[in-house]
Amino acid sequence: MQYSWRGFLGLFLVFIGSAIQLRADELPKIEPDVVYGHKDGLALTLDVFRPAGEANRAAVLFMVSGGWYSKWAPPEQAAPLFKPFLQNGYTVMAVRHGSSPRYTIPEAAGDVARAVRFVRQNADRLGVDGDRLGAWGMSAGGHLSLLLGTTGDDGKGDGKEPLDAVASRVQAVVAFVPPTDLRVAVWDAPESLPAYRNFPALNLPLPEAEKFSPLVHVSSDDAPALVIMGGKDELVPPKHGEWIAKAFQEKGVEHKLIVAPEAGHGLEGNHELAFREAVEWFDKHLKKEEE
């Protein structure tokens, strides 16, 4: 089976199209193109989707990433994808990172960590609780979400700018079909699949692949993580989920692994299951008891 970065972006649209459409009374309040940083004279942006009903003040940061490409789309088109979270009171933030092929995986990881710091620093203005932030993504977006969950810090006192002093930790992670160990995926890896040549971001030296593999960084203080894999996924085989589940188990990290036995990389036929499990996971770890 052939895969390309365009296929990944199409997969994002499939998720949007498969979601139930929003009624007029469910339309979120959208704050588009919030600038959370700059690089090379370009703005790094996120879109804020606030629920039409009462907000629970927890936020879900969605990693807009397929093959480590990060594409802008009108936020109104993306809104149906977020319905399961919006209708449960979550504010959703669609985070775009510096996109492949111009920018690398290490740079994308730095961008999304910056986004978490920015949201936490500006939590009051954004209408969220900076201590209740979740990360969610699919495929490359799932990889970046798990990186946030396994490498988030409490702030760097010796950072280059004041924002670096703000914590980049998230309190919960949901990752759909994520690569968890880039050491078997980058082009230099003996196990690398031919399909991976379609992803320039994976033209990464093995030492860098290790640095940016969530599996390598699992430790006891990681965020609770839900990982959902497709049992017939030929691009990111389910063993990626099994590897990190084993590592979480060994370190005592709360986690849940679901393998949809007949699903491929798009979790075909399992979208309802995936979203239901994702909402329940965030409810468990981000909602306050009185809510």
C-alpha positions in Angstrom: 0.0 0.0 0.0 1.3 3.4 -1.0 1.1 6.4 1.4 2.0 10.0 0.8 1.8 13.2 2.9 -1.3 14.2 0.8 -2.9 10.9 2.0 -2.3 11.9 5.6 -3.9 15.3 5.1 -6.8 13.6 3.3 -7.1 11.3 6.4 -7.6 14.4 8.5 -10.5 15.4 6.3 -11.9 11.9 6.5 -12.1 12.3 10.3 -13.9 15.6 9.8 -16.3 14.1 7.3 -17.1 11.1 9.5 -18.0 13.3 12.5 -21.7 14.2 13.0 -22.4 17.6 11.7 -23.0 20.4 14.2 -26.4 21.9 14.6 -26.8 25.7 14.7 -27.1 25.6 18.5 -23.9 23.5 18.7 -21.6 25.8 16.7 -18.5 26.7 18.7 -17.2 30.2 19.3 -14.1 30.3 17.2 -11.1 32.5 17.8 -8.9 31.8 14.7 -5.2 32.4 14.2 -4.0 33.0 17.7 -0.3 33.6 17.4 1.8 31.5 19.9 5.2 32.2 18.5 7.3 33.1 15.4 10.0 31.5 13.4 11.9 32.7 10.4 9.5 35.7 10.3 6.5 33.4 10.1 3.7 33.2 12.7 3.0 30.0 14.6 -0.8 29.9 15.1 -3.6 27.9 16.8 -7.3 28.1 16.5 -9.5 28.2 19.6 -12.9 26.4 19.6 -15.0 27.2 22.6 -18.1 25.2 23.3 -21.5 26.7 22.6 -22.7 25.5 26.0 -21.1 25.7 29.4 -17.3 25.3 29.4 -15.6 23.0 31.9 -12.4 25.1 31.5 -10.3 22.1 30.6 -8.6 22.3 27.2 -7.7 19.8 24.6 -4.8 20.7 22.3 -5.2 19.0 19.0 -1.9 18.5 17.0 -2.7 19.4 13.4 -0.1 17.0 11.9 -0.1 14.3 9.3 3.3 12.9 8.3 4.6 15.9 10.3 3.0 18.2 7.7 0.8 20.8 9.4 -1.8 22.3 7.1 -4.1 25.3 7.6 -7.8 24.9 6.9 -10.7 27.2 7.6 -11.6 26.5 11.2 -15.3 26.2 10.4 -14.4 23.0 8.4 -12.5 21.5 11.3 -15.2 22.2 13.9 -17.3 19.0 13.4 -14.2 16.9 14.2 -14.2 18.4 17.7 -17.9 17.9 18.4 -17.4 15.1 20.9 -15.2 17.3 23.0 -17.1 20.6 22.6 -20.4 19.0 23.6 -18.7 17.8 26.8 -17.6 21.3 27.7 -14.0 21.2 26.5 -12.2 24.1 24.8 -10.3 22.7 21.8 -7.2 24.3 20.4 -6.0 23.2 17.0 -2.2 23.7 17.1 -0.2 24.0 13.8 3.5 23.5 13.9 6.3 24.4 11.5 5.6 22.0 8.7 7.7 19.4 6.9 9.6 19.4 4.6 10.9 22.9 5.5 10.9 22.1 9.2 12.1 18.9 11.0 10.5 16.7 13.7 12.7 18.2 16.4 11.4 21.7 15.3 7.8 20.5 15.3 8.3 19.0 18.8 9.7 22.4 20.0 6.7 24.2 18.4 4.0 22.2 20.1 5.8 22.4 23.5 5.8 26.2 23.0 2.1 26.0 22.3 1.5 24.3 25.6 3.6 27.0 27.4 1.7 29.7 25.6 -1.7 28.3 26.5 -0.7 27.9 30.1 0.7 31.4 30.4 -2.4 32.9 28.8 -4.9 30.5 30.4 -7.1 33.3 31.9 -7.4 35.2 28.6 -8.2 32.0 26.7 -10.8 31.0 29.3 -9.2 27.7 30.4 -7.5 26.2 33.5 -3.7 26.0 32.9 -3.5 23.0 35.1 -6.0 20.9 33.0 -4.5 20.6 29.6 -4.7 17.5 27.4 -2.9 16.7 24.1 -4.5 14.7 21.3 -3.5 13.8 17.8 -3.5 11.2 15.1 -0.5 9.5 13.5 2.3 12.2 13.5 0.0 14.2 15.7 -0.3 11.3 18.1 3.5 11.0 18.1 3.8 14.7 19.1 1.1 14.3 21.7 3.0 11.4 23.3 6.2 13.5 23.2 4.4 16.2 25.2 3.3 13.5 27.7 6.7 12.0 28.1 9.0 15.0 27.8 7.0 17.9 29.2 8.9 19.9 31.8 8.2 22.3 34.7 9.8 25.2 32.9 13.3 26.2 32.1 14.8 28.8 34.4 17.7 29.4 32.1 15.6 29.6 28.9 16.2 32.0 26.1 12.9 33.9 26.7 10.4 34.3 29.6 8.0 31.8 28.0 10.6 29.0 28.5 10.0 29.3 32.3 6.4 28.2 31.9 5.7 24.4 32.2 5.2 22.4 29.1 3.6 19.4 30.9 0.1 18.2 29.9 -2.2 16.3 32.2 -3.5 13.7 29.8 -2.7 12.4 26.3 -4.8 10.7 23.7 -2.9 9.3 20.7 -4.5 7.6 17.7 -2.2 5.3 15.6 1.0 7.0 16.8 4.6 6.0 15.9 6.2 5.6 19.3 9.8 4.7 18.3 11.3 6.6 15.4 14.4 4.5 15.6 12.7 1.9 13.5 11.1 4.4 11.1 13.8 6.9 10.0 15.3 6.3 6.7 18.7 5.2 8.2 17.0 2.4 10.2 17.3 -1.1 8.8 13.7 -1.8 9.7 12.4 1.4 8.0 9.5 0.6 5.6 9.6 1.6 2.0 6.5 3.8 2.5 8.5 6.0 4.9 10.4 7.4 2.0 7.3 9.4 1.3 7.8 11.4 4.5 10.8 13.8 4.3 10.5 14.4 8.1 11.8 10.8 8.6 15.0 11.7 6.9 16.5 12.1 10.3 19.7 10.8 11.8 19.3 7.9 14.2 20.6 9.8 17.2 17.9 12.4 16.6 15.4 9.7 16.1 16.2 8.4 19.6 15.9 11.9 21.1 12.4 12.3 19.7 11.0 8.9 20.3 8.3 8.9 23.1 9.2 5.3 23.9 12.7 6.3 25.0 11.5 9.0 27.4 8.9 7.1 29.4 9.2 7.8 33.1 7.1 7.5 36.2 5.9 11.2 36.0 4.5 11.0 32.5 0.9 12.1 31.7 -1.7 9.3 31.7 -2.0 8.1 28.1 -4.6 6.5 26.0 -3.3 4.9 22.8 -5.5 3.5 20.0 -4.0 1.4 17.2 -5.3 -0.3 14.1 -4.7 -4.1 14.2 -4.2 -4.1 10.4 -2.3 -0.8 10.2 0.5 -1.3 7.6 2.0 2.1 8.1 2.3 2.3 11.9 1.9 -1.3 13.0 0.2 -2.0 16.3 3.5 -3.1 17.9 4.2 0.7 18.4 1.3 0.8 20.8 2.4 -2.5 22.5 5.9 -1.2 23.0 4.9 2.0 24.8 2.2 0.2 26.8 4.8 -2.1 28.1 7.1 0.8 29.0 4.2 2.6 30.7 3.4 -0.5 32.7 7.1 -0.9 33.8 7.2 2.7 35.0 3.8 2.7 36.7 2.3 5.2 34.3 -1.5 5.1 34.0 -2.4 4.1 30.5 -4.8 2.2 28.2 -4.1 0.5 24.9 -6.9 -0.3 22.5 -6.2 -2.3 19.3 -9.0 -2.3 16.9 -8.4 -5.7 15.2 -9.7 -5.0 11.7 -8.7 -1.4 11.4 -6.0 0.2 9.3 -4.2 3.5 9.8 -7.5 5.4 9.4 -9.2 3.4 12.2 -11.9 2.6 9.7 -15.1 1.6 11.3 -13.9 2.5 14.8 -14.3 6.3 14.8 -17.2 6.3 17.3 -15.2 4.0 19.6 -12.1 6.1 19.4 -13.9 9.4 20.2 -15.9 7.8 23.0 -12.8 6.4 24.6 -11.0 9.8 24.1 -13.7 11.8 25.8 -13.9 9.3 28.7 -10.1 9.5 29.1 -10.1 13.3 29.2 -13.1 13.3 31.5 -11.3 11.0 33.9 -8.1 13.1 34.0 -9.1 16.7 33.2 -12.5 17.2 34.7 -12.9 18.4 38.2 -14.8 16.1 40.5 -17.7 18.5 41.0 -18.3 18.9 37.3 
